[in-house]
Amino acid sequence: MSSEGETAKHPNLVSQDSSAETIRNPSQALVVGKSPINRVVVSKIVERSGLRPISESPDMAAKTLRSLVLGVIVLDGGADNKDCDNLMSGIETLRRASGKSLPPVILLSTKTGTPESLGLSSVIDAVVAKPITPERLQPVIDRLISR
């Protein structure tokens, strides 16, 4: 491969002049949740917005956060909105490094309200109440990726 910043195995892998290899592809979305079924449902909705979903459990998502530059992150908070709490500091670091509060973060919640009214981390940009439907989630994804 002759393109600068690409390797034969990983076409979008940026390895030149960087201490950590990072795949830069803002058309990807990280979908995180404990429930594989919920991740599949959310991934299908993410695809409707033209993004390529990467589905991970909360335990596996930390590594993915360090290796990819994402278009959006969708977190399934579980019953108490705390299933993905271990990822918040990593997301906050990513957003600080971007200088623009990117990537945007959506929390799928059993409660309705704003991130502030629910006492959520400052890295959450939007809350979408469950049950998750394309009519509820897709407009939020579209709005956040277009800003």
C-alpha positions as CSV (number, residue, x, y, z in Angstrom):
1,M,0.0,0.0,0.0
2,S,1.3,3.4,-0.9
3,S,-1.0,5.7,0.9
4,E,0.6,7.6,3.7
5,G,-0.5,6.5,7.2
6,E,-1.8,3.1,6.0
7,T,-0.6,-0.4,6.5
8,A,-1.3,-3.5,4.4
9,K,-3.3,-5.2,7.2
10,H,-5.2,-2.1,8.4
11,P,-6.0,0.3,5.6
12,N,-7.0,3.1,8.0
13,L,-4.4,2.5,10.6
14,V,-2.4,5.6,11.5
15,S,1.0,4.6,12.8
16,Q,3.3,7.3,11.6
17,D,4.4,9.8,14.2
18,S,2.1,8.4,16.9
19,S,2.9,6.6,20.1
20,A,-0.3,4.6,20.0
21,E,-1.8,3.2,16.8
22,T,-5.2,4.7,16.2
23,I,-7.7,3.9,13.5
24,R,-9.3,7.1,12.4
25,N,-12.7,6.5,11.0
26,P,-15.5,8.9,12.2
27,S,-18.1,6.8,10.2
28,Q,-17.9,4.2,13.0
29,A,-20.1,4.1,16.0
30,L,-19.3,2.2,19.2
31,V,-22.3,0.5,20.7
32,V,-21.8,-0.6,24.3
33,G,-24.0,-2.7,26.5
34,K,-24.2,-5.8,28.6
35,S,-27.2,-7.2,26.7
36,P,-26.1,-8.7,23.3
37,I,-29.7,-8.4,22.1
38,N,-29.9,-4.6,22.9
39,R,-26.5,-4.1,21.1
40,V,-27.9,-5.8,18.0
41,V,-31.0,-3.6,18.0
42,V,-29.0,-0.4,18.6
43,S,-26.5,-1.5,15.9
44,K,-29.3,-1.8,13.3
45,I,-30.5,1.7,14.1
46,V,-26.9,3.1,14.0
47,E,-26.6,1.6,10.5
48,R,-29.7,3.5,9.3
49,S,-27.8,6.7,10.1
50,G,-25.0,5.6,7.7
51,L,-22.5,4.6,10.5
52,R,-20.7,1.3,10.8
53,P,-21.4,-0.1,14.3
54,I,-18.9,-1.8,16.5
55,S,-20.7,-3.7,19.2
56,E,-18.9,-4.3,22.5
57,S,-19.6,-5.3,26.1
58,P,-18.6,-2.7,28.7
59,D,-15.5,-4.8,29.6
60,M,-14.2,-5.0,26.0
61,A,-15.1,-1.4,25.0
62,A,-12.3,0.2,27.0
63,K,-9.7,-1.2,24.5
64,T,-11.8,-0.1,21.5
65,L,-12.0,3.4,22.9
66,R,-8.2,3.7,23.0
67,S,-7.7,2.4,19.5
68,L,-10.5,4.1,17.4
69,V,-11.6,7.6,16.6
70,L,-15.4,7.3,16.5
71,G,-18.3,9.2,15.0
72,V,-20.6,8.5,18.0
73,I,-20.7,6.4,21.1
74,V,-24.0,4.8,22.3
75,L,-24.0,3.4,25.8
76,D,-26.7,1.2,27.2
77,G,-26.8,2.2,30.9
78,G,-28.7,-0.8,32.0
79,A,-31.4,-0.8,34.7
80,D,-29.5,1.8,36.9
81,N,-27.6,3.8,34.2
82,K,-24.3,2.5,35.7
83,D,-23.4,-0.4,33.3
84,C,-20.9,1.7,31.4
85,D,-19.5,3.9,34.3
86,N,-16.1,2.3,34.0
87,L,-15.8,3.9,30.5
88,M,-16.5,7.5,31.5
89,S,-13.0,8.5,32.3
90,G,-11.7,7.1,29.0
91,I,-14.4,8.9,27.1
92,E,-13.7,12.1,28.9
93,T,-10.0,11.8,28.0
94,L,-10.9,11.2,24.3
95,R,-13.2,14.3,24.3
96,R,-10.6,16.5,26.0
97,A,-8.0,15.4,23.4
98,S,-10.3,16.2,20.5
99,G,-10.8,19.7,21.9
100,K,-14.4,19.7,20.6
101,S,-16.3,17.4,22.9
102,L,-16.1,14.6,20.3
103,P,-17.2,11.9,19.9
104,P,-20.8,12.6,20.9
105,V,-22.1,10.2,23.6
106,I,-25.7,8.9,23.8
107,L,-27.0,7.1,26.9
108,L,-29.8,4.7,26.6
109,S,-31.7,4.9,29.9
110,T,-34.7,3.6,31.8
111,K,-35.3,7.2,32.9
112,T,-36.3,10.2,31.0
113,G,-34.7,13.6,31.3
114,T,-31.6,15.5,30.4
115,P,-28.1,14.4,31.3
116,E,-28.0,17.2,33.9
117,S,-31.5,16.4,35.4
118,L,-30.5,12.7,35.8
119,G,-27.2,13.6,37.5
120,L,-25.1,11.9,34.7
121,S,-21.5,12.4,33.7
122,S,-20.7,15.6,31.8
123,V,-19.6,13.4,28.9
124,I,-23.2,12.4,28.1
125,D,-24.6,14.6,25.3
126,A,-28.1,13.0,25.0
127,V,-30.4,10.6,26.9
128,V,-32.8,8.3,25.0
129,A,-35.4,6.6,27.0
130,K,-36.1,2.9,26.6
131,P,-37.6,1.0,25.0
132,I,-35.2,1.8,22.1
133,T,-37.0,2.4,18.8
134,P,-35.7,3.8,15.5
135,E,-38.1,6.7,15.9
136,R,-36.5,7.7,19.2
137,L,-32.8,6.9,18.6
138,Q,-32.1,7.7,15.0
139,P,-33.0,11.4,15.1
140,V,-30.7,11.9,18.1
141,I,-27.8,10.1,16.3
142,D,-28.4,12.1,13.1
143,R,-28.5,15.4,15.1
144,L,-25.3,14.7,17.0
145,I,-23.2,13.5,14.0
146,S,-24.2,16.5,12.0
147,R,-23.0,19.1,14.5
